[in-house]
Each structure stands twice: as C-alpha cells, then as structure tokens.
Amino acid sequence: MKTTLKTIAAALIMVTSLSSFASEKANPLKNVESSMILNTYLETVTVGSIDLNKFLFADDFQYRNVNNNDRAGKKEYIKHLKANKGMQYDCKSSYEILSQDGRVCVAKATMAFDNFTRVDYITLNQGKDGWKVSKVETTYP
C-alpha cells in the first residue's frame, strides 16, 4: 500500500512538472540587446521569417503607413506577416539607432529597392520580457 501511494505521488509530481515545462515556450528574445530586436524585425519584414513574431511585438503594438494612413494593431500586423511568410524582398536593408535612452529606443530601418525606398521608424520599449517593437511608422520618401 505504501509503495502504491509513493508511486502515485511520484507520477503526479512528474506529470505536473513536465506539463509546466511544455506549456510555455521560453522567450529567446528576452535578454538580447535592442540591436538584435531590430535585426529580427528586419528579417521578419524582408525575408518573411515569422518564427519569433509572438516574442517580437508588444501587446499594444501599432503600425501606421504614413503615405496612405493605413493602421493595424498587433493581431492584424502579424496576420499580414504570416500571409507573406517566406516572401523575400529584393532590397538592401539597414538600420540605425536614432536614440536610445533607458528603456526606449527609436530606430530607422531603410529598405532600398530598385525603384523606391521604404523607411520604417521603429519604437522599441524594454519591459520585464525584454525589448519589444511597440510602434512602426512606414513611409516611402
């Protein structure tokens, strides 16, 4: 009887500890610098890599296209990125950090195509889960 109780208790402990590990995937972007977040954002947009989207964008993320005033929240923007999964832009991309003070970073990402240039102004905020993209404003100068 004691052996049966010990076996049942051990099984319950194993099941609950294993399920707690399986339920939440660790955030690979949690402890990285803002520059890594910017690289990940550019990879997401220009190469169609969507693997880290759920870690990349803040819950209150906002997107705005300045030229036509299109707007999107996190859910809509991630849906758009998923629809373009694997699509690679034929452009040269780069970014520069315009300002980084404490827990806020503002950067400019440039995607130079043959006939036009896309510029994204990106705002990052640092919280308990690391740096997150909170706002993107796109323009075509």
C-alpha positions as a printed NumPy array, in Angstrom:
array([[  0.   ,   0.   ,   0.   ],
       [  2.821,   2.424,   0.884],
       [  4.591,   1.561,  -2.37 ],
       [  1.42 ,   2.239,  -4.369],
       [  0.938,   5.625,  -2.703],
       [  4.568,   6.551,  -3.339],
       [  4.279,   5.511,  -6.979],
       [  1.095,   7.534,  -7.489],
       [  2.636,  10.579,  -5.772],
       [  5.793,  10.319,  -7.879],
       [  3.729,  10.013, -11.07 ],
       [  1.667,  13.096, -10.164],
       [  4.781,  15.133,  -9.454],
       [  6.337,  14.106, -12.774],
       [  3.195,  14.872, -14.783],
       [  2.688,  18.32 , -13.232],
       [  6.346,  19.297, -13.593],
       [  6.535,  18.115, -17.211],
       [  3.337,  19.891, -18.189],
       [  4.576,  23.159, -16.693],
       [  7.673,  22.982, -18.883],
       [  5.694,  22.149, -22.014],
       [  3.028,  24.8  , -21.561],
       [  5.163,  27.918, -22.097],
       [  7.947,  28.295, -24.627],
       [ 10.889,  30.343, -23.371],
       [ 11.305,  33.765, -24.97 ],
       [ 14.577,  33.658, -26.954],
       [ 14.496,  37.47 , -27.318],
       [ 14.126,  38.224, -23.608],
       [ 17.737,  39.019, -22.753],
       [ 19.048,  40.456, -26.009],
       [ 20.094,  43.99 , -26.925],
       [ 17.873,  46.354, -28.9  ],
       [ 20.068,  45.841, -31.992],
       [ 19.151,  42.139, -32.047],
       [ 15.461,  43.053, -31.92 ],
       [ 15.96 ,  45.418, -34.863],
       [ 17.763,  42.685, -36.833],
       [ 14.927,  40.281, -36.057],
       [ 12.341,  42.841, -37.173],
       [ 14.154,  43.416, -40.482],
       [ 14.43 ,  39.665, -41.031],
       [ 10.718,  39.313, -40.373],
       [  9.797,  42.035, -42.865],
       [ 12.347,  41.431, -45.632],
       [ 12.821,  37.647, -45.548],
       [  9.412,  36.527, -44.308],
       [ 10.724,  34.798, -41.192],
       [  7.834,  34.675, -38.696],
       [  9.157,  32.267, -36.058],
       [  9.761,  34.943, -33.419],
       [  6.72 ,  37.185, -34.05 ],
       [  4.983,  36.322, -30.794],
       [  8.076,  37.469, -28.876],
       [  8.95 ,  40.431, -31.1  ],
       [  5.889,  42.679, -30.857],
       [  4.438,  44.363, -27.762],
       [  0.821,  43.646, -26.864],
       [ -0.098,  47.272, -27.611],
       [  1.826,  47.307, -30.929],
       [  0.708,  49.879, -33.519],
       [  1.537,  50.032, -37.219],
       [  0.885,  53.026, -39.452],
       [  1.635,  53.667, -43.105],
       [  2.085,  57.433, -43.233],
       [  1.516,  57.68 , -47.008],
       [ -1.999,  56.213, -47.04 ],
       [ -2.82 ,  56.335, -43.318],
       [ -3.347,  52.546, -43.067],
       [ -3.266,  51.35 , -39.468],
       [ -3.019,  47.953, -37.815],
       [ -2.683,  46.501, -34.355],
       [ -0.576,  43.523, -33.344],
       [ -3.092,  40.892, -34.423],
       [ -3.643,  42.39 , -37.889],
       [  0.05 ,  43.043, -38.497],
       [  1.089,  39.517, -37.511],
       [ -1.669,  38.147, -39.759],
       [ -0.201,  40.2  , -42.633],
       [  3.307,  38.895, -41.885],
       [  2.065,  35.299, -41.748],
       [  0.394,  35.761, -45.138],
       [  3.809,  36.796, -46.501],
       [  5.755,  34.009, -44.773],
       [  8.852,  33.094, -46.769],
       [  8.445,  36.011, -49.196],
       [ 11.813,  37.672, -49.662],
       [ 12.082,  41.304, -50.716],
       [ 14.722,  42.107, -53.305],
       [ 16.184,  45.056, -51.423],
       [ 19.154,  46.189, -49.431],
       [ 18.199,  46.77 , -45.838],
       [ 19.893,  48.562, -42.992],
       [ 19.02 ,  50.276, -39.753],
       [ 20.406,  52.917, -37.481],
       [ 19.535,  53.649, -33.885],
       [ 18.493,  57.297, -33.707],
       [ 18.094,  57.436, -29.929],
       [ 18.278,  55.024, -27.032],
       [ 17.605,  56.364, -23.57 ],
       [ 16.901,  53.966, -20.742],
       [ 14.03 ,  51.723, -21.738],
       [ 13.108,  53.412, -25.042],
       [ 14.815,  53.054, -28.402],
       [ 13.936,  54.76 , -31.69 ],
       [ 15.439,  53.438, -34.905],
       [ 15.218,  53.997, -38.633],
       [ 15.172,  50.967, -40.929],
       [ 15.719,  51.547, -44.643],
       [ 14.813,  49.065, -47.365],
       [ 16.202,  50.231, -50.702],
       [ 14.509,  48.641, -53.71 ],
       [ 15.42 ,  49.343, -57.363],
       [ 12.636,  51.898, -57.914],
       [ 11.755,  53.155, -54.442],
       [ 12.802,  53.206, -50.799],
       [ 10.782,  52.163, -47.77 ],
       [ 11.673,  53.684, -44.42 ],
       [ 10.323,  52.302, -41.147],
       [ 10.614,  54.35 , -37.974],
       [ 10.596,  51.793, -35.171],
       [  9.982,  52.392, -31.479],
       [ 11.145,  49.744, -29.011],
       [ 10.291,  49.583, -25.324],
       [ 12.088,  47.48 , -22.739],
       [  9.984,  45.705, -20.125],
       [ 10.166,  42.595, -17.986],
       [ 10.124,  40.421, -21.139],
       [ 12.947,  42.37 , -22.786],
       [ 12.849,  44.71 , -25.765],
       [  9.664,  44.697, -27.857],
       [  8.654,  46.538, -31.013],
       [  5.814,  48.795, -29.897],
       [  5.327,  51.052, -32.908],
       [  6.255,  51.138, -36.589],
       [  5.593,  54.046, -38.939],
       [  6.303,  53.345, -42.6  ],
       [  6.932,  55.998, -45.232],
       [  8.074,  55.986, -48.834],
       [ 10.144,  59.162, -49.263]])
